[in-house]
Amino acid sequence: MTKTLLCLATLFLSSICAQAGRVSGTVKNQQGEVLPYASVFVKGTTTGTTTNSQGSYFLDLSPGTYTITCQYVGYAKVEKTVTVTNDALTLNFELAVQQTTMKEVVVKANAEDPAYEIIRNAIRKKKDYVAPLDSFTCEAYIKTLIKTRKLPKKIFGQKIEENDRKEMGVDSAGKGIIHLSESITKIAYKKPNKIKLEVLSGRESGSQGGYGFNFPTFINFYNNSVNVLTSQFNPRGFVSPIADGALNYYAYKYLGSFWEDGKEINQIQVIARRNYEPLFNGTINITEGDWRIHSLELQLTKKSQLEILDTMRIKQIHVPVSNNVWQTKDQVVYFTFNLFGIDATGNFLNVYNKYDIDPGFKKNYFNNVVIKYDTAINKKSKAYWDSIRPVQLELEEAKDYKIKDSAMQYRRDSLWTKARTDSMRRKQGKITVMRVMWSGFNRFNYNQKRPVRLTWRPLLPQLQYNTVEGLVANAEATIVRSFPKTGRQISFTPHVRYGFSNTHLNAWGTLQLWKREFNWDQDGGTTSRTNWTLAGGKRVSQFNQDKPISPLMNSLYTLFNRRNYMKIYENYFGQLIYNKRFDSDLRLTAGVLYEDRLPLENTTDFSIFKDKDKVFSPNYPNEKIPGQFIRHQALIASIGAQYQPGQRYVQYPHSKQAIGSKYPTFSVSYKKGLDNVLGSDVDFDKWSFAVWDDMNFRLQGQMKYRLGIGGFINDNKVPIQDYQHFNGNQLIFASRYLNSFQLAPYYENSTTASFYAVGHLEHHFNGFLTNKIPLFKKLNWHLVGGSNAFWVNKDNNYVEVFGGIENIFKLVRVDVVASYLNGQKGQVGVRIGLGGLLGGAIQLPE
């Protein structure tokens, strides 16, 4: 039945194509050189295409007479009238370099270039063009191509095997297509700022479940700050050549004008006044009289503060879609990058068709879903793509699809067979000493109904050292079983910990159950994710449950600097946690914890470097309250919620994903210490509330903050483990930004007060100011500054201010911090951490 339907669909698509005549050809310049991505369209309509990188194009048109227009930035437009029948028609174009004429001007000393007055007029008019339509829809064909010119033998020390190179599509010289995708997307817009993308079909070479790469959509140069690709790469954006303050950033040169369809077009060279600012260089063409963008070709480089990529070149052509409204007809973004030895080039090609300037949207069409994927997005046949694709595939692209799709089909067909299973088992190899000790391993059981995965964490990276246990060995493995039909997954993780100095063996286990629930309908519906965690056994814990110091850092400081900052205790425990996350990004948490808490004492004073002036401190948190805590039991119930209102979503065929909001995130929590229940010796009520957000000020940088309040309603019986601890840091290495105090002691300010307040604020200048400093702007180092503070009362308060440099080698951040305790000047210190484009994205393990 399925094969019959596919055959009928193919015949149907073929019959549609048969009713249209195909106009095809090439576009070259007068020297015979092909013009890649030239715009070819039917005059008076937005129906059209672009040439591919070889200058070839095609258009499928119903029989009739048409005027075909061909445009390319920097060349004179050519129009040809043809009569289309059901037979194929060849129509080639030869474009001449655009000849411009200079206006007659009176030459005076210190006369201003005519380009400046044109730009001023364009700036005055741009508010009419930034969103000229109350609403519209169009269809975008988006193709992404990334090719390597060189590929290293190793990345981060990991060798790239020959089989992996072949799967990537790279030859022995390191050249080949590593990503090829295309999609058809309906773009809908309504004033003031409502936009929705409906991805109708998508295809990725060698990927069964790929959706295609559907961004960028429109790059709007009528905005003051231009977003290119994603704001995560360049959060400041780039200054448009016709931004309100553009004359402060750019110099302009009038190159002349040319006429097109009875309209004069001014050609202007755009020149960045200064290097190492987010500015373009290139050419922009502005219409005379109405002062709108006709076309442009602008470039960004490292001297434009371009991140990750080395170069980027943007070409756009705008055409009229009604009597007085122009929109982008096609857009090409070329880019190159050389990162970690991967030398690559690529482009994003966008072709916009089928503009409808009076769409008449249904009620509630625009909602919080901004990107919606069709349920059949990646189920389209090759015949469908051959019929719908407006840009002809190149030979290497067609070859890439053929080879990778065939390989993908083979993997899919053989995935659950015995041959595949045996092959994978052989590939997994034997469990060696090296894998057990250093690299770890994964084992898979390919059972289609209940797949199982076993993950082993290697032993050596988990080694620790502290003055209580001495050398500490940890062993941990996780086994996961999935149930695809029900959306459930269950995992079990046993942990074993042994201290060679105190000879204590601790063992505990964690059992987790995940479930994804669907409530789906034609309008999308909802999903939610539920997680139950059951844990128990005997373990070692830090007094501060936020774990302010990592075991690795504590080990290094203990062995090399004779400082044992981490304070720990043992506990027999049982814990049950419930988490539920809705697609609105509302997160609910509830749990109950029982601990039988045992004090621990130091058992060793060994360190590699000896210093008679340095003595290890006792293993209890607060030296102001000498003596160890008394063994006790604690039963604690907790509940919490986290929510970010105004959440926007990407709706996939069977799930939703929250992608953020313009509003802050709020959280609230409450903990209750239950006295005389199961022998519990605690009695307290503790609450907290927090709000945090990132605020992007574009050229002026990005501000991040986190504010919180809380306290104890009841503090009848509060052991040191349940105090309110403020996350301190006494290491040279920075602790978690926006959640700690870089110079504060770990436990000295802990409290059971009825009220406290905390605040963290930092501003990332992202190149603002430092692009005026010669060395800094070349290195692309950025300023960062801010403050952390908490208040309990006049005798327990703390403030620290800091300023530093980040984006050092894209990874490192260095701060100078000054602290004030209870109004008195404290210490000044340096903290080294991760910060910048790459460093800020790295999450270190606890």
N, C-alpha and C positions, 0 to 999 in steps of 0.2 A: 504494500500500500504506500509506504513512504517513498520507494523508488518511483512509483507511478506519479505521485504528486510532484516530485522533483522534476521528472520529465515534462509534465504538463507546465510547470512553472518556467522551465527553460524554453519550451516552445512558445509560451505566452510572451516572454521577454523578447524572444527572437522575432516574433510577429510585430511587436512594437517597433523594434529597430528597423524592420523591413519596410515599414510605412514611412520612414524618414530617410532623407538623402544625407549622406555623410560628406561634409566639406572638410578637406584636410590639406595640409601643406606644411611648409617650413617658413620661418621668419629669419632673414639674414640682413646684415648691413651691406653697404655697397662694396665692401672689401670681401664679401662672401663668408664672413664670420657669423655663426649662428648667434641669435639673441635669446638667451634662456629666459623663460618666465615673462615673455612679452604678453600683453593683454590683447585678446582677440574677442570681439563681441559684435552683436547685431546692433546697428545704429538705431537709436530711439528706444532701446530696451536695455535690460540688465542681464539678458541671456548671453552668456559668453564663457570663455575659458582662458587659459594661459598656455603658452608653449612649455614643453618640458626642458630639461637642461640641454637637450640636443636641438632645441629650436623647433620641434615638431608640435603640431596641434591637430585637433579635429573638432567639428561641431556637427551634431545630428539635428537637422532641421526638416520640418514638413515642406512639401513642395510649395514653391512660391518664389517671389523676387525679393531679395534682401540686399541691403548695403552692409558689407562686412568691414568693420573698423579694426585697425591694428595700431596699438600704441606701445611705446617703450620710452622710459624716462631718458631724456637727453636726445631723442630722435623725433623727427617730424612724423605726425600721425598720417597714416595712409588709409584711404577708403576705396573699396571696390564693390561695384554692384554686380550681383550674380543671380542667375535663375537656377533654383534648386529643383531637381526632379528626384525620382527614386534611384537614379544612378549615382555612383560616387563621383565627386567633383574635386579636382585638385586646384587649390588656390594658394599660390606662394606670394610672400610679401618681401619686398626689398626696401628697407628703411634708410633714409639719409640722416646724417647727423643734423640735429635741429640748428638751423641758421637763425641767429638772432640779430636784430638791428638795434642800434643805440638811438635813444631819443635825442633830439637836438636840445642841448642845454647850454646856458651861458656859463662859461668857465670863469670862476672867480677864485681869488686866493682864499685858502682855507674853506672852500665850498664843500658842503656835505654831499656824500654819495647819494644819488636818488633812491637807493635801496632802503634807506632809513625811513623815508616818508611812506614808502609802500608797506614796510613792516609796521609802522605806526597805524596805518589804516587797517591792516590785518588784525592788529591787536584790538583796535576799537570794535571791529566787527565780529570777533571770534565768539562773543557771548551768544550771537545769533546762530552760530554754526556748531557749537559744542553738542547740542541736542536739538537739531532743527525740526524734528518731527515729534508730535505728541505720542505717536506710537508707530511701530513698524515691525515687520517680520522679514527675514530673508533666510536663504539656505546657504550654508558654507561647506565647501569641500576643503578639508584640511589634511595635508599630507606632511608627514615628518620623516626625514631621512638623516641618518647619522652614519658616517663612514670613517673608519680608522685609516690613517696614513702610516701609523707605526704603533705597535703594541709591544710592551716590554715582556720579557720572559717571566718576570715575577712582579706581583703587586702586593705591597706590605709583607714581603718575604714569602708569599705563597706562590708557588710555581703554577703557571698556567699550562695545563697539560695539552697535548696535541689534540686529543678528542674534544676538549673544551673549546679550543680554538675553532675546530670544525663546526661545532654546534653553534658558536657565535657567528659563523660565516666569515671567518678571517683566515687568510692563506698563510703560508709559512713565512712570508715577508711581513706579516702583521697588517695587511691591507684587506679591507672588506666592509660590507654593510653589517653593522651591529644592531641597527634598529630601523625598521621600515613599517610605517603604519599609515592608515588613511581612515577618514570618517566623514560621514554626512551629518551635519548638525543644523537644526532649525534654531535660529536666534530670534528671540522676541524681546521687544523693548517697549516700555511705557513710562512717560514722565511721572514723577521726577527722576527716580533712579531705580526703576524696577526692570530687572532683566532675568531672562530664563533661557537656558540652553536645553534643547531636547535632542539628544544624540540618537539619531534614527538607525544608524548602522556604523559599525566599526570593524576594523580588521588589522591584525598585527601579524607580520611575517613570523611563522614558526610558533604561534601561540594560539591554542585552542580557545582560551577564555579571554583573549585580549579585546579591549574596547577601543583601541586606537588612542592617539594623543590628541586631545581636543582643544588645546590652547596653544598660542594665544588666540583670542577672537579679534576684536578691533584694537589697534594701538591708536589712541586718539590724541593727535597733536594739537587739538584745540584746548585740551586741559593744560593748566600751568605746569603741572608735574606729570610727566609721561611715564606710565608703567610699561615696562618691557619684560615679557615673560612673567616672572613672579617677583613680588616685593620681598620675598625671603632672600633672594640674591642681592638685590639693590634696594633696601628699604627707603632710601632717600628719593628714589625715582630720578628722572633726568629732566632738566629744564627744557621746555619746548622752545623752539626758535621764535614762536609768537606768544610766549607767556607774557603776563602783565609786566614783569620786570625784565624782559628779555634783553633790552638794550644795555643793561648793566652787565650782562654775561657774554653777549655776542657782538662781534663786528660783522658788517654786511657789505657785500660788494655787488653792485648791479652789473649783470652779465649781458643785459639786453632783453628784448622781448620778441615774441613770435605770435602769429595769428593762427587760431584754430576755430573752425565753425563760426567765423565772424566775431570771435572774442580774442582780445589781446591778453597774452600770458606773459607775466614778468618773471624772468629767471634770475634768482638771487643766490649768491654764494653765502653760506653760513659758516662763520669762523669763530671758534671758541676763543674768547679773550685770554683765558688762562688755562694752563694745563692742570690736571689733577682736580678738576671740578666736574660735576655730573653734566657734561655738555656734549652736544653733537657737533660734527663737522660734515659739510656736504652741500647739497643744493636743494632749494625749495622753490617751487613755481607757484606764483600767486596771480589770480585773475585780476585784470584791471577793472576798476569801477565797483565791483561787489567784493573784492579783496578776500576771496576764499582760496583754500588750498586746491590746486589742480593736480599736482603730483609732487613727489619728493624722493630723494635718495640721500639718506643720512647715515653716518657711521659713528660707532663708539669703539674705543680702544681702552687699554689699561690706563692711559692718561685721562680717560673720562671717568675714572673710578669704577670701571666695569669689573665685576667680581666673577670668579670662576672662569668665565669665557675670556679669550684673548682679544677677539674682535667680534663685532656685530654690525651688519649692514642691513638697513631697512629700506625697502622700496615700496611705494604705494602709488596707485593711480586712482583718482576720484572721478566719478562720472555723474551726470544728472539722472535722478530717478523720478523727477517730476519737473515742472516748469522752473521752480526756484529752489530745489533741494538737490544737493549732491551728497553722495555717499561713497564709501570705499568700494571699488570694484575688485581689485585684487591686491594682495599684500604678500611680500616675500621677506623673510628674515633669514639672512645668511649668518653663520657663526663658525668660529674655530676655537678650539681649546687644546691645551697641552697640560695635562694634570696627571701626576704620579706616573709619568712616562707614557701616558695614553695620548697620542697625537691624533686629533680627530677634526672633522669638518662636517657640517650639516646644514639643513635649512628647514624652515617651516613655511609651507606654501598654503595660502588661503585664497580661495576663489569664491566670491560672493555672487549669488544668483537669486532670481525669483523674489525681488523686493516687492513687498506689499505695504503701501503707506497708509492703508485704511483697513487693518486686519479685523477689527471687531472682536475683541477677546471675550471669551465666556466669563461669567462671574466667578471670582475666586481663582482665575487662571494663574495670576501671580500670587504666590504664597512663599513660604520659607524654603521651598525646594527650588534651588537656583540651577541645578544641573540634574537632568532626568535622563536615564538610559532606557531605551526601549527594551522590552522583554526579549525581543528577538535580535538584539543588536549584533551579536557575533554568529548568527546562524544563517547569514546570507551566502548564496552560492557564488562561485566564480562568474557564472553567467550574469548574475545580478550586478556585480562590480564592473564587469566589462560593459554593461549597458548604461550604468549610472555615472561612471567615472568621467569627469569633464576634462581631465588632463591625461594624455597618453603616457602609459608606463614606459620607462626606458628599458633597454635590453637587460641591464644588470639588475634592475628592480624586478622584472618578470622572472628572471632566473632565480633571484633570491626567494621570491614567493614559492616558486616550484620546488626548490630543493628543501627549504625549511618546512614548508607545509607537508611535504611527503614524509620527512623525518618525524614531524610531529604526529602525523597519522599513524606511522609505524609504532611510535612509542605508546600512543593511546590504545591501539588495537592489541598490543602485546603486554600492556601494563599488568593485567591481572592473570596472565597465563603463567604456567609453571616455568616456561623458558625465561620469561621476564624475571620472575622471582629468583630463579637460580642465578641468572646473570647479575642481578642486584646483590645477591648474597656474595657472589664472587668479588664484585666490585667493592663491597663493604670490607672484604678482607678479614684476616684473622685479628683477634684481640691481642695486640702485642703489649709488651712492657712499656714501650714509648707512649702508646695511646692511653694506657691506664695511668701513667705517671704524669704526662705532659700535655698531650694534644686532646685527649678525650675521644669519644666516639659515639656514633648513633647506630642503632640497629633497627631495621624495619621488617615488619611482617606484612606483606602486601595481600591483605584480605579485603576484598571490595566492600563487604558488609561491615566488617569490624577491623579496620586497620590499627596496628599497634606500633608504637615507637618507643624505643628504650634509649635514654640519653645518660651518658656517664660523664660526670665532671672530673677532670684530671686531679690527681692528688697534690702534685707539687705546687701549683698556683694557689692552693687552699691552705698551705702551711702558714702558721702564725706563731708569734712569740709574745708572751706577756709574763709579768712577774708573778702571777698567780699560778698559772698552769705550766709555765716554761714553754718548751716547744709543743705546739698544738697541731695535731693531725686531724683533718676533716675528710670524711668520705660521704659522697652524695650521688644518688642516681634517681632518675625519674622515668616512670613508665606511664605512657599515655595510650588510652584506647578510645577511639572515636566511633560514633554511631551516626554516619552521614544522614540517614533517612530521618532521624528524629532531631538532628541538630545538637546532640549531646556529646559531651566529651568528659572522660573521667581520668584522673591522674593520681598516682601515689608516689611520694618522695620520701624515702627513708634517709635519715641523717645519723651519722656516727661521729663523735668528737672525743678525742683522747688527749689529756694533758700529761706529758712525760715527767713533769716535775711533781705535781700533786697526785699523779696516777689516778685521776678521776676519769671514768668513762661515762659519757652522756650520749643518750640515744633517744631520738624522737621521730615521729612520722607525720606527714601532712597528706591528707586526702582531699582532693578538690573535684567538684562536679560543676561543669559549665553546661548551660542550656541556652540556646537561642530560640526565641519564640516569635512566630510570624502571625500577624493579623493583616492579611494583604487583600486589597481590592483593586479595582481598575484605576482608582485615583492615587494609589500608592500604599495607603494603610500605614501600619506601624510595625516596628520590631522592638524587642527588648532582649537584654542579655542578663542572665541570672547566674550567680556564682555562689556555691556553698563551699566553705572550707572547714574541715575538721582536723585538728592537730592535737597531739599529746605526747607525753613522754617526759624526759629530763633533759634540760638544756642549760646553756649559759647565756645570760642577757646583760646588756648595759643598763645602768640605773635610769638613764634617759632613753625612753623607747624610740626617740627620733634618731638614735645612734649618731651623735655629733662627731665622733672620731671613727674612722674606718680601721678595721683590724690591721690592714697593711701599713697605714701610716703609723699606728701605734707600735707595730713591730719594729719599723725602721727607727723611730725615735727612741724606743727602749734599748735596742741593740747598739745604736751608734751615738746617742746623745744622753743616755741614762735618764730618760723622762718617761714615766709610765702614766700617761694621762687617762687612758681608758680604765673605767671602774666597772667591775662586773660582779654578778652574783649568780648562784645556781638556783634552779627552781624546777620542781615537779609541776607540770601544768597540763591543763586541758582547755581547749579553746574551740568555740564554734562561731563562725562569722558568716553573715549573709550579706551579699552585695547584689544590687539590681541597678542596671543602667538602661534608661529608656532612650529612644532615638532623639528625644528632646535634649539629651545630655544631662537630664536629671539623674543624679546618682544617690541612691539610698543605701545606708550601711547600718547594720545592727549586729551586735555580738555580745558574747559572754565569755569571760576569762576567769579561770581559777588557777592560782599559783600558790604553791607551798615554797616560800622563799628562804633560801639558806645562805648565810654569809660566807664569804671566802677571804682568806688571808694570803699575803705574799708567801711564796715558798722558795723563791730564788732571787738573787741579786746579780745574776750574770749579765754582763754587757761586753761587747767587743772592745769598746774604748772605755778605759777607766778614767775617772776624774774624782779625786778625793773630795772636791767641793760639791759634788752632786750626789745626793742621796735619794733613792727611790721613795716616793710617798706611799703611805698606807693605802690599802684597797678599800677606802670608803670615800664617798663623794665630797663631803664638805669638811675641811680641816678646822673650820670654826666651831664645829660640833664634833669634838673628838670621840672616838669609840665607834665600834661596829654596830650595825642594827641587830636587833634580836630576831631570831627566826619567827616567822609568823605566816599566816595564811590570808589570802585575799581573794574575794569573789567580787568581780566588777562587771557591771552591765553597761553597755554603751550604745548610742544611737547617733547617726549623723546624716547630713544631706548636703549635696553640692549642686549648684544650679547656675547656669548662665542664660539669662533671658534673651529672647530675640535670636535664637540659634538658627543658622541657615544649614541647608543639607544638600548632600549629593545623594540622589536616589538611584541605587543600582536595581537591576531586575528583581532581586529578592531581598534587599536590605537597604537601610539608610545609614549615612555617615554624617555626623555633625562636623561642620567645618569652621565654626566660630561665629562670633557676633560682635557688634559694635559696643555691646554692654559689658561691664565687668562680670567676673565670676564670684558668687557668694557661697560661703559654706558655714554651717552651724553644727555643733556637736555637744553632746551631754553625756557625762559619765557618772555612774552611781556606785559607790562602794557599799556593798551589802554586809551589814554587821550581823554576827551570830547566825549565819546561814552556811551550812557545811563547814562550820568551824572558823568562818571568816573573822578576822580581827580588824577590818577596816570599816570606816563610817565617814563618807564624804559625798558631796555633790559638787561637781565641777562642770562649768560650761565654757564655751568659746564661740566666737564669731569672727569671720575673716572675709576680706574682699581683696581681689587682686585683678590687675589688668595690664595690658601693654598699650601704649598710646603712640602712634606714629605721627610725628610732626614733619614728615617728609624731609626737606632740606635742612631743617634745624635738628634732626635726629629723632631718637626713639626713647620714650620714657617708660619705665616699668616700676610698678609699685605693688606693695602688699601691706595691708593694714589689718590689725586684729585687736580684739578685746576679749576679756574673759575673767574668770575668777572662781572662787569657792563660795557657794551658798552655805555649805555646811563643811566644817573642817574638824569634826570631833576626833577622828582617828585617821591621820594621813601619814603613812610611812613615806620614807624618802623617795621610794620608787614612784609615788603618785603625786609628788610635788609638781608645780608648774616650773619646768626647767626652761631657761633661755639658752638656745644653742650657741655655745661659745666656741672659741677656736684659739689654741695656743701654739699652733704650728705655723711655719712659714708658708705652708701651702694653704691656699684659700679654701674655706669651707663653702657650703652651698650658698650662692648668692640669693638674696631676697628671702632667706630663711634662716639666717644666722648672723652672729656678731663676730667680726673678724679678729678683734683683740680681747674680747671678754673671756673671763675664766669659765670653765664648763659648768660648775655647780655652785659657785660662791653666791650667786644672786637668786637661787631657787627659792620659791615662796609658796605659801598657802593663803595669800591675801585674798580678800573678797573681790578685789578688782585689780586688773593690770591692763596695760595697753602696749602694743608693739607696733613699730612702723619700719618699713624698708622702702627706700626709694633710690633709684639709680637712673641716670640719663646717659644714653649711648649717643655720642655726637656723630658717629658713622662718617667721619671725614670732615664734618663741619668744623671750622677753625684750623684743624691740622693741615688742611689743604693750602694754607697760607705759609706753612713752615717748610722750607726747601727739602730738608732730609725726610721729614715725616711724610710729606705728600708723595715722594717717590717710593717710600717703603709701604705706603698705604696703611700707616698706623693711625689708630683712632683714639680720641679722648673718651674717657668715661669718668663719671663723678657721681657722688650721692651721699647718703647718710643712712645709718641704722640706729634705732633707739628703742628703749623700753622704759616704762614708768610703772612703779609699784607705789611708791610714796616718796616723800622728800629725802628719806634716808636710804632708798633703794631705787636709783634711777641711773640710766646709762645712755650716753650719746657717743657715736663715732661718725666722723666724716672722712671721706676718702676721695682721692683723685688718682687716675691711672691711665695707662696706655693699654689698648687691646688690639687684636688683629695682628699681633706679631707672628709672622709666619702663618697667618690665618688661624692660629691655634691658641696663642699664649696671651695672657693678660697679667699685668703687674700693677699693683695698687700701693700707694702710700696712705696709711691709715693713722688718724689721730683720735684718741679716745678721751672721754670725760666721764668720770664716775662720781655721782652725787654732787655734780657741779664743780668738781675739782679736776684739773688737768691730769690725765693719766699718762699713758705711754704712746709712743709713735712707733709704728712697725711697717714692714713690707710684707705683702701677701702676693704669692704667685699662683695663678690658676689658669683655667681654660676660658678663653673669650675671643670673640671675633666670629667671622663667617662660619668657619668649620668648628672651632673650639666651642662656641656657644651651643652647637647642636649635639655635642657629645655628652652622653649620659654615663657617668662613671658608676660602676657597681659599688654597692655598700660594703 
